[in-house]
Amino acid sequence: MEFNIKDGGGKRIGVAQVRTSGSVLMEGSFSPSPHFETYAALFQAHEAARLANEPAAESADELADELADDPAKDASSRHDSRTLQDDIDGHGFTAEGPLPLPGSARIHDLRISGSGTNLQIRFRFPPPTTANAPADA
């Protein structure tokens, strides 16, 4: 499936070609538009913070020793990643499609990673509402 990814102002930042990986999770490749440059540094910072939370297996023992010496270090990097994700979500990104069908929905947990022309995207749609769900007052 193909979706236009737009920012909260309606400007297209790129096109996602995704496959479903569950009812609300989408993953695939991302082709940026020129407007993506507005957000590229934010996504790069988020990816760096996220990767800092997922160390390579061969360095896990070193990390455990390091965190034993400074437990706040792990909490700090997780906080940085969550804060950056909140910032990304705050931009109000939407997915339009699947193309060529009309329709647009706000997306959450948007992650764009990689470099150059090899970019990957992952995002979630809000879970579907059920008829039995209480109405917001």
C-alpha positions in Angstrom: 0.0 0.0 0.0 1.1 3.5 -0.7 0.4 6.6 1.5 1.3 10.2 1.3 2.7 11.3 4.6 1.9 14.9 5.5 2.8 17.2 8.3 0.2 19.0 10.4 0.1 21.9 7.9 -0.8 19.5 5.1 2.6 19.6 3.4 3.7 16.3 2.0 7.0 15.1 3.5 7.1 11.9 1.4 5.5 8.7 0.2 5.4 5.5 2.2 5.2 2.1 0.6 4.2 -0.1 3.4 3.0 -3.6 4.3 0.8 -4.2 7.3 2.3 -5.9 10.3 -0.8 -6.0 12.4 -4.1 -4.2 12.3 -2.6 -0.7 13.1 1.2 -1.0 12.5 2.6 -0.1 9.1 6.2 -0.6 8.0 8.0 -0.2 4.7 10.1 2.1 2.6 9.9 5.9 2.5 10.6 8.3 -0.4 11.1 11.8 1.0 9.9 14.9 -0.7 11.9 18.2 -0.5 9.8 19.2 2.5 11.1 16.3 4.5 14.3 18.3 5.1 12.3 20.4 7.6 12.1 17.3 9.9 15.1 15.2 8.9 17.3 16.3 11.9 14.4 15.5 14.3 14.0 12.0 12.9 17.8 11.4 12.9 18.0 12.6 16.6 15.2 10.2 17.5 16.8 7.3 15.8 20.1 8.0 17.5 18.4 8.1 20.9 16.4 5.0 20.1 19.5 3.1 19.1 21.3 4.2 22.2 18.6 2.3 24.1 19.1 -0.9 22.0 22.9 -1.7 22.3 24.5 -4.3 20.2 24.5 -7.8 21.8 28.3 -7.9 22.0 28.4 -4.7 24.1 25.6 -5.8 26.5 28.0 -6.8 29.3 29.8 -3.5 28.9 26.6 -1.6 29.0 25.4 -3.5 32.1 28.6 -2.6 33.9 28.3 1.1 32.8 24.7 1.3 34.0 25.6 -0.3 37.3 28.0 2.6 37.8 25.4 5.2 36.6 21.8 4.0 36.5 20.6 7.4 35.6 22.3 7.1 32.2 19.8 4.5 31.0 16.8 6.5 32.3 18.2 9.6 30.6 18.5 8.1 27.1 15.1 6.5 27.3 13.7 9.9 28.4 15.4 11.5 25.4 13.9 9.0 23.0 10.4 9.4 24.4 10.7 13.2 24.5 11.7 13.2 20.8 8.9 10.8 19.9 6.4 13.1 21.7 7.8 16.0 19.7 7.4 14.0 16.4 3.8 13.1 17.4 3.1 16.7 18.2 3.6 17.7 14.6 0.3 16.0 13.7 1.6 13.8 10.9 -1.1 12.1 8.8 -1.2 9.3 6.3 -3.3 10.0 3.2 -4.6 7.0 1.3 -4.0 4.2 0.6 -3.5 5.8 -2.7 -5.3 6.4 -5.0 -8.2 6.3 -2.5 -9.1 9.5 -0.6 -8.9 9.6 3.1 -6.6 10.8 5.8 -5.8 9.7 9.3 -3.5 10.9 12.0 -0.6 8.6 12.7 1.4 7.9 15.9 4.8 6.6 16.8 6.1 7.8 13.4 9.7 6.6 12.9 11.8 7.3 9.8 15.3 5.9 9.8 18.1 5.2 7.4 20.1 7.6 5.1 20.2 8.8 1.6 17.7 7.0 -0.6 17.4 4.0 1.7 14.9 5.3 4.2 12.5 3.1 6.2 9.2 4.1 7.8 7.2 2.8 10.7 4.0 4.2 12.1 0.7 3.3 13.8 -2.8 4.2 13.1 -5.1 4.8 16.1 -6.8 1.6 17.1 -10.3 1.3 15.6 -13.1 2.4 17.9 -15.8 -0.1 18.8 -19.5 0.4 19.0 -19.4 -0.5 22.7 -16.8 2.2 23.5 -18.1 5.0 25.7 -18.5 8.4 24.1 -16.2 11.1 25.3 -18.0 13.7 27.4 
